[in-house]
C-alpha cells in the first residue's frame, strides 16, 4: 500500500499514542483515509499529515477538541487567523506567568543559599527595611490544624497571583503573648508579596518602612522564649522602644530540610527611638 500508513506508523511518526488516534476517529475529528472491512485496520495517507499537524498544534495551544473539530469543518482563513491570534494572547499570558514564577524561584533560591552563611544566630541586630507588601489574615491561630486551615484558605485566594508560598509565610505574635509564654498563640498570618507583583486585594496591607530589631534562631518553637526576651532586652539596652507585634518568618523549616541545624527562623519587631 504505497503512501498509506497504519495507525501504528502514524502514531510513531507524529509521536501520538495509538489510543489518541482511535479517539480522534471516534469523535470524527481525524478519521482514517481507509478502514479494512475485514480486519478493521485503519490506514492514513501522506496528505493527512498536515491536518494532523494542525490538530496537534491547536491542541498544544489549548484549543478544546470540540472547537478544533468545528473549525476543521467550517473554518475560513479569517477564522483560522482569528483563532491563532486568540490563543497567541493566551500563550503570552502563560509566558508572563512562567517568567514571574521563574523570578520568584530565583529569588527564593538566592535567599536559601544565603542562609548557609548566616552566623549571627542568637545575636540581636538592627536593620532598616523598606515597606513590604503582604497579604495578611488576622486570626487567632494556636494549633497546627488552625494554622494549616488559615494557610489553605489564603492559598485559595491568592495562588493565582503568587503560586510559590514556600518560605514566604510569616506569623504575627503580640508582645503580650510572649510575656505570657504563649509563643504559638499567633494573632495572624501574613504572606510576603514579591516586589515585581502588584495587585489589589482586600487582604493586602503594608508592613511599614523603618528600623527593625531582628534575631535569627535555629531551635524548635518550644525553645523560642529566650529569643523574644533577648530581643526585648537588647531594644531596651540600646535606648529604643518596641513597636509590636513580633513578625516571625521560618525561612527554612522542616518541610525544606529535615536537618535541624539547617533550619532558620527570623524574628523581627519594629523599633522607635
Secondary structure, DSSP 8 states (H G I E B T S, - for coil): -TTEEEHHHHHHHHT--HHHHHHHHHTTSS--SEE-TTT--EEEEGGGHHHHHHHHHHHHTT--HHHHHHHHHH--HHHHHHHHHHHHHHHHHHHHHHHHHHHHHHHHHHHHHHGGG---BT--EEEEE--EEEEEEEEEE-SHHHHHHHHHHHHHHHTTT----TTTEEEEE-HHHHHTT-TT-EEEEEEE--TT-----TTEEEE--EEEEEEEE-S-GGG-HHHHHHHHHHHHHTT-EEEEEEEEEEEE-TTT-S-GGG-EEEEEEEEE-
